[in-house]
Amino acid sequence: MNAETPVERPDAKTAAAFANSWNTVGEGSVYTRDQFLDWMTPVDPATLAGKSVLELGFGNGSLLHHMGDYRPARLVGIDLGDTHAQTHRNLAHLPPGMLELHRGDLTMADLGHFDFVYCIGVLHHLDDPRAGFDAVVRHTRPGGRFHCWVYAEEGNEVVIHVVDPIRRAVCKLPWWVTKYGVALPLAVPYFAYAKLVSRMSRTGGPAERLASRLPLAEYSKWIARRSFPFFHHVAFDQLVTPRTWYLSRATVESFLRHPDVDPKSVYLEQRNGNSWKFGGRRIGG
């Protein structure tokens, strides 16, 4: 891949904002193995042993951390943010020669073809999400598989109308102000709300039925299993970025009608009531 100056790219401000987040979140992966497998389903990472795998937008290597445990022959990542030093520390446990990291714009990169390409939580922060999806397909070898996860428009009404206006204002602040002065106090009431929804969902009867109708019910039950620091991390991620799209089902379906995607291979699943997992195979092979 040709050298480039990251600050010149359209997504440079977003990449820099997330780099501040990833470089201050601590050592290791912020995600549990169960979270990783949940994001990857219906792909079974065990089938990737001995394969070539590419992650577009690796952050601090939190997903590469788990993917590497399934022993792909080659594990490659690209990210526009300056997170390589932290990522190498987080992935020091991987076998020598497996890992290859690049810094650059994933929409412009040409890293070759891979057996499996994945992009988790990145397309919806790009200036042009469709260009990001084109890069996913472009890097997938003919006959190879790809898998993505994005925020949904459906099920995120509260986030779109309440949280996103706050994001547009505070993303311009110094990262530490956003993290500790805004994200931290906002995470506290949502932490209590998610725990309440989770508790109500286990009681049965009227309380359970009420919980199922509350905003972000499925997502709240899912995240309630995590500790408060993870809530804080998620809140900061929501607020620090200059760009967030919430993609409708129709938009994702239009992505999957890409001319190089095998229409018989595609899948589209709603996750936690407010996001989409989707993927398929590239034609050929």
Residue pairs with C-beta under 8 A, 6 or more apart in sequence:
1 102
1 104
1 109
1 110
1 111
4 104
4 105
4 108
6 12
6 15
6 80
6 81
6 82
6 103
6 104
6 105
9 15
9 80
9 105
9 108
10 127
10 128
11 80
11 105
11 107
11 125
11 126
11 127
11 243
12 80
13 242
13 243
14 125
14 126
14 127
14 241
14 242
14 243
15 79
15 80
15 81
16 81
16 82
17 171
17 175
17 240
17 241
17 242
18 59
18 81
18 125
18 237
18 240
18 241
19 81
19 82
19 83
20 175
20 240
21 175
21 179
21 233
21 236
21 237
21 240
22 59
22 60
22 81
22 83
22 86
22 87
23 60
23 82
23 83
23 86
24 175
24 179
25 60
25 233
27 89
27 90
28 62
28 65
28 90
29 36
29 61
29 62
29 63
29 65
29 66
29 90
30 60
30 62
30 230
30 233
31 39
31 62
31 63
31 65
31 66
32 226
33 66
36 45
36 63
36 66
36 67
37 45
38 271
39 63
39 120
39 149
39 271
39 277
40 118
40 147
41 277
42 267
42 269
43 116
43 118
43 145
43 147
43 279
45 66
45 67
45 70
46 70
48 67
48 70
48 72
48 115
48 116
49 70
49 71
49 72
50 71
50 72
50 73
51 72
51 73
51 74
51 114
51 115
51 116
52 72
52 73
52 74
52 76
52 113
52 114
52 115
52 116
52 141
53 67
53 72
53 74
53 75
53 76
53 114
53 115
53 116
53 117
53 118
54 76
54 77
54 78
54 111
54 114
54 116
54 117
54 118
54 139
55 63
55 64
55 67
55 75
55 76
55 77
55 78
55 117
55 118
55 119
55 120
56 77
56 78
56 106
56 117
56 118
56 119
56 122
56 132
56 135
56 136
56 139
57 78
57 79
57 80
57 106
57 119
57 120
57 121
57 122
58 64
58 77
58 78
58 79
58 83
58 87
58 101
59 79
59 81
59 83
59 87
60 83
60 86
60 87
60 90
61 77
61 83
61 86
61 87
61 88
61 90
61 91
62 90
63 118
63 120
64 75
64 77
64 87
64 91
64 99
65 90
65 91
67 75
68 75
68 91
68 93
68 94
68 95
68 98
68 99
71 95
71 98
72 98
72 116
73 98
74 98
74 100
74 114
75 94
75 98
75 99
75 100
76 99
76 100
76 101
76 102
76 111
76 114
77 87
77 99
77 100
77 101
77 102
78 101
78 102
78 103
78 104
78 106
78 109
78 111
79 87
79 101
79 102
79 103
79 106
80 103
80 104
80 105
80 106
81 103
82 103
84 101
84 103
87 101
88 101
91 99
102 109
102 111
106 119
106 122
106 132
106 135
107 126
107 128
107 131
107 132
107 134
107 135
109 135
109 139
110 138
111 139
112 139
113 139
113 140
113 141
113 142
113 144
114 139
114 140
114 141
114 144
115 141
115 144
115 145
116 140
116 144
116 145
116 146
116 147
117 136
117 139
117 140
117 144
117 145
117 146
117 147
118 136
118 146
118 147
118 148
118 279
119 132
119 133
119 136
119 146
119 147
119 148
119 149
120 148
120 149
121 149
121 150
122 132
123 129
123 132
123 133
123 148
123 150
123 245
123 247
124 150
124 151
124 244
124 245
124 246
124 247
125 241
125 243
125 244
125 245
126 132
126 243
126 245
127 243
129 150
129 245
129 247
130 255
133 148
133 255
133 258
134 258
136 146
136 148
137 146
137 258
137 260
137 261
137 282
138 260
140 146
140 281
140 282
141 282
141 285
142 282
142 283
142 284
142 285
143 281
143 282
143 283
143 284
143 285
144 281
144 282
144 285
145 279
145 280
145 281
145 282
146 279
146 280
146 281
146 282
147 277
147 278
147 279
148 276
148 277
148 278
148 279
149 271
149 275
149 276
149 277
149 278
150 245
150 247
150 252
150 275
150 276
150 278
151 244
151 245
151 246
151 247
151 274
151 275
152 246
152 247
152 248
152 249
152 270
152 274
152 275
152 276
153 160
153 246
153 247
153 248
153 249
153 251
154 248
154 249
154 270
154 274
155 216
155 218
155 219
155 270
155 273
155 274
155 275
156 216
156 246
156 274
157 215
158 215
158 216
159 216
159 238
159 246
159 274
160 246
163 238
163 239
164 244
164 246
166 182
166 186
166 239
167 238
167 239
167 241
167 244
170 177
170 178
170 182
170 239
171 178
171 239
171 240
171 241
171 242
172 242
173 181
173 182
175 240
178 236
178 239
178 240
179 232
179 236
179 240
182 239
183 232
183 235
183 236
183 238
183 239
183 240
184 232
184 235
186 235
186 239
187 228
187 231
187 232
187 234
187 235
190 231
190 235
191 228
191 231
193 220
194 220
194 221
194 223
194 224
194 231
195 224
197 211
197 214
197 216
197 217
197 220
197 221
197 224
198 220
198 221
198 224
198 225
200 207
200 208
200 210
200 211
201 208
201 211
201 212
201 217
201 221
202 208
211 217
211 221
214 220
216 273
216 274
217 273
218 272
218 273
218 274
219 272
219 273
219 274
219 275
222 272
223 230
223 231
223 234
238 244
247 276
249 268
249 276
252 268
252 276
252 278
253 268
255 278
256 263
256 266
256 268
256 278
256 280
257 263
260 282
260 283
261 280
261 281
261 282
261 283
262 280
262 281
262 282
262 283
265 280
265 281
266 278
266 279
266 280
267 277
267 278
267 279
267 280
268 276
268 277
268 278
269 276
269 277
269 278
270 276
270 277
271 277
